[in-house]
Amino acid sequence: VATRATTEAKIFNGALRALARQGPKKLAMSDIAAEAGVSGGTLYRYFKNKEDLLEALGDHFVMRLRGVLQSEITEQPDPADRLRVVLDVMLRYWQENPATVQLGQLEPGFVIDYIKQVTPQLSAVLRDELEPALADSPAIRLGLATHEEIVDLVVRIAFSHYFMPAKDYSELRDLLVALGGAAGLEPKKVRSRAGRKAAS
């Protein structure tokens, strides 16, 4: 039996595919229902109209991004790796769904408006994940950059990459991490006791 969450996910994914096919102006609730594989009645039980659905779509993808970030950070919890993990997710997240890529190519104006809508939520998610790891970095401690400036830079790079993707996103990620380290955006690495004893 489908849960509310799984049905909503089907609807949101169907809406994204329908948007890529029809564009926002021609998009109808019937198009979304067909792409999502749900009945019209089911669709209207969840969303009263197209505008209601599209507004919720932004929340859905930001929350999904939060889940991906938290999962990756759980697997790689070292604060010294945090900037690389966040950049990795942000550079590939929007490219992993073909409908998202197609929508950006066909309806860039719609996507830019969408980006403006979700940026405050997205920035809050990124700050939650970056701030604890970067608080002790030289750039932050010396006042060379603020958490808000770092988050803003990551968001701008991610969406620039969405519209003009690199051939190999991992090379871009590694370059950005190296530049961040050179700029002092790397926490001090705490040596293990064994390492300290060996050095003494």
C-alpha positions as a printed NumPy array, in Angstrom:
array([[  0.   ,   0.   ,   0.   ],
       [  1.429,   3.365,  -1.027],
       [  2.068,   5.785,   1.808],
       [  1.394,   9.508,   1.596],
       [  5.121,  10.171,   1.246],
       [  5.59 ,   7.727,  -1.631],
       [  2.509,   9.028,  -3.443],
       [  3.707,  12.618,  -3.041],
       [  7.122,  11.621,  -4.38 ],
       [  5.47 ,  10.03 ,  -7.438],
       [  3.455,  13.189,  -8.014],
       [  6.477,  15.481,  -7.682],
       [  8.574,  13.364, -10.044],
       [  5.669,  13.229, -12.482],
       [  5.269,  17.001, -12.244],
       [  8.928,  17.47 , -13.083],
       [  8.66 ,  15.237, -16.149],
       [  5.462,  16.968, -17.242],
       [  7.102,  20.371, -16.817],
       [  9.996,  19.274, -19.005],
       [  7.533,  18.114, -21.689],
       [  4.88 ,  20.822, -21.567],
       [  6.524,  23.844, -19.987],
       [  4.905,  25.704, -17.069],
       [  2.389,  27.677, -19.147],
       [  0.841,  24.676, -20.928],
       [  1.123,  22.368, -17.936],
       [ -2.201,  20.923, -16.763],
       [ -3.073,  18.807, -13.756],
       [ -4.056,  16.008, -16.142],
       [ -0.503,  16.023, -17.573],
       [  0.924,  15.648, -14.085],
       [ -1.46 ,  12.819, -13.194],
       [ -0.563,  10.957, -16.393],
       [  3.192,  11.304, -15.845],
       [  2.889,  10.354, -12.171],
       [  0.687,   7.34 , -12.858],
       [ -2.039,   8.447, -10.461],
       [ -5.695,   9.254, -10.977],
       [ -6.967,  12.799, -11.221],
       [ -8.906,  12.271,  -8.019],
       [ -5.775,  11.225,  -6.157],
       [ -3.878,  14.232,  -7.474],
       [ -6.568,  16.675,  -6.339],
       [ -6.692,  15.071,  -2.902],
       [ -3.061,  16.084,  -2.458],
       [ -3.006,  19.433,  -4.267],
       [ -5.88 ,  21.799,  -4.984],
       [ -4.386,  23.166,  -8.223],
       [ -1.235,  23.457, -10.329],
       [  0.054,  26.483,  -8.434],
       [ -0.288,  24.688,  -5.108],
       [  1.663,  21.723,  -6.464],
       [  4.456,  23.797,  -8.006],
       [  4.932,  25.713,  -4.766],
       [  5.267,  22.443,  -2.858],
       [  7.686,  21.095,  -5.472],
       [ 10.416,  23.447,  -4.272],
       [ 10.034,  22.287,  -0.669],
       [ 10.162,  18.663,  -1.804],
       [ 13.46 ,  18.945,  -3.632],
       [ 15.134,  20.956,  -0.867],
       [ 14.084,  18.36 ,   1.715],
       [ 15.295,  15.568,  -0.556],
       [ 18.612,  17.361,  -0.924],
       [ 18.862,  17.634,   2.864],
       [ 18.381,  13.861,   3.096],
       [ 21.109,  13.198,   0.526],
       [ 23.512,  15.553,   2.308],
       [ 22.873,  14.032,   5.715],
       [ 23.33 ,  10.521,   4.343],
       [ 26.662,  11.429,   2.735],
       [ 27.85 ,  13.212,   5.883],
       [ 26.927,  10.188,   8.008],
       [ 29.156,   8.065,   5.771],
       [ 31.959,  10.66 ,   5.79 ],
       [ 31.643,  12.497,   9.131],
       [ 35.161,  13.974,   9.367],
       [ 34.83 ,  17.802,   9.484],
       [ 37.95 ,  18.041,   7.304],
       [ 35.96 ,  16.378,   4.499],
       [ 32.802,  18.457,   4.921],
       [ 33.402,  21.033,   2.19 ],
       [ 34.237,  18.298,  -0.32 ],
       [ 31.139,  16.272,   0.621],
       [ 28.834,  19.288,   0.334],
       [ 30.326,  20.383,  -2.988],
       [ 30.099,  16.832,  -4.328],
       [ 26.378,  16.617,  -3.558],
       [ 25.602,  20.122,  -4.801],
       [ 27.416,  19.684,  -8.114],
       [ 25.806,  16.367,  -9.011],
       [ 22.371,  16.598,  -7.368],
       [ 20.636,  18.636, -10.073],
       [ 22.297,  16.637, -12.866],
       [ 21.149,  13.222, -11.666],
       [ 17.549,  13.684, -12.81 ],
       [ 17.295,  13.909, -16.638],
       [ 13.986,  15.785, -16.381],
       [ 15.646,  18.462, -14.254],
       [ 18.372,  18.908, -16.863],
       [ 15.822,  19.043, -19.688],
       [ 13.71 ,  21.576, -17.822],
       [ 16.704,  23.868, -17.387],
       [ 17.41 ,  23.718, -21.11 ],
       [ 13.822,  24.296, -22.248],
       [ 12.55 ,  26.69 , -19.565],
       [ 15.529,  28.581, -18.114],
       [ 13.33 ,  31.5  , -17.042],
       [ 11.079,  29.228, -15.008],
       [ 14.086,  27.522, -13.435],
       [ 15.711,  30.842, -12.492],
       [ 12.494,  31.919, -10.744],
       [ 12.418,  28.539,  -9.006],
       [ 16.028,  28.974,  -7.88 ],
       [ 15.198,  32.365,  -6.372],
       [ 12.255,  30.77 ,  -4.552],
       [ 14.212,  27.906,  -2.986],
       [ 17.526,  29.658,  -2.312],
       [ 16.647,  30.788,   1.257],
       [ 15.662,  27.226,   2.248],
       [ 18.62 ,  25.735,   0.43 ],
       [ 21.037,  28.162,   2.06 ],
       [ 19.691,  27.271,   5.505],
       [ 20.258,  23.563,   4.801],
       [ 23.828,  24.17 ,   3.647],
       [ 24.645,  26.389,   6.611],
       [ 23.393,  23.706,   9.018],
       [ 25.842,  21.231,   7.492],
       [ 28.83 ,  23.515,   6.86 ],
       [ 28.913,  25.787,   9.9  ],
       [ 29.89 ,  23.179,  12.546],
       [ 32.72 ,  21.904,  10.342],
       [ 34.114,  25.256,   9.205],
       [ 33.765,  27.242,  12.446],
       [ 37.38 ,  26.45 ,  13.37 ],
       [ 38.831,  27.099,   9.905],
       [ 41.36 ,  29.954,   9.62 ],
       [ 39.213,  31.926,   7.16 ],
       [ 36.305,  32.02 ,   9.614],
       [ 38.38 ,  32.591,  12.754],
       [ 40.299,  35.467,  11.159],
       [ 37.179,  37.089,   9.766],
       [ 38.218,  36.658,   6.129],
       [ 34.859,  35.096,   5.271],
       [ 31.513,  34.496,   6.944],
       [ 29.417,  31.352,   6.892],
       [ 26.793,  33.232,   4.866],
       [ 29.364,  34.188,   2.22 ],
       [ 30.617,  30.619,   1.927],
       [ 27.087,  29.238,   1.584],
       [ 26.218,  31.891,  -1.003],
       [ 29.31 ,  30.962,  -3.016],
       [ 28.459,  27.247,  -2.925],
       [ 24.888,  27.935,  -4.092],
       [ 26.067,  30.16 ,  -6.949],
       [ 28.66 ,  27.626,  -8.093],
       [ 26.132,  24.778,  -7.95 ],
       [ 23.544,  26.548, -10.089],
       [ 26.166,  27.849, -12.523],
       [ 27.235,  24.234, -12.948],
       [ 23.592,  23.236, -13.478],
       [ 23.304,  25.537, -16.489],
       [ 26.875,  24.971, -17.739],
       [ 27.979,  21.549, -16.464],
       [ 31.608,  20.487, -16.466],
       [ 32.615,  17.409, -18.445],
       [ 33.723,  15.799, -15.195],
       [ 32.111,  17.309, -12.121],
       [ 34.575,  15.542,  -9.801],
       [ 37.495,  17.479, -11.298],
       [ 35.647,  20.738, -10.642],
       [ 34.848,  19.565,  -7.101],
       [ 38.488,  18.75 ,  -6.374],
       [ 39.649,  22.102,  -7.772],
       [ 37.14 ,  23.971,  -5.6  ],
       [ 38.205,  22.02 ,  -2.514],
       [ 41.86 ,  22.814,  -3.235],
       [ 41.049,  26.509,  -3.676],
       [ 39.009,  26.445,  -0.474],
       [ 41.902,  24.896,   1.425],
       [ 44.304,  27.501,   0.05 ],
       [ 41.879,  30.213,   1.182],
       [ 41.782,  28.83 ,   4.723],
       [ 38.453,  27.001,   4.518],
       [ 39.757,  23.809,   6.063],
       [ 39.408,  22.907,   9.746],
       [ 42.555,  22.22 ,  11.689],
       [ 43.213,  18.493,  11.563],
       [ 43.525,  16.96 ,  15.008],
       [ 46.277,  14.386,  15.126],
       [ 45.65 ,  11.117,  16.9  ],
       [ 47.382,  10.313,  20.201],
       [ 49.523,   7.759,  18.41 ],
       [ 50.609,  10.39 ,  15.907],
       [ 51.485,  12.86 ,  18.662],
       [ 53.516,  10.231,  20.559],
       [ 55.41 ,   9.306,  17.413],
       [ 56.213,  12.946,  16.789],
       [ 57.44 ,  13.503,  20.377]])
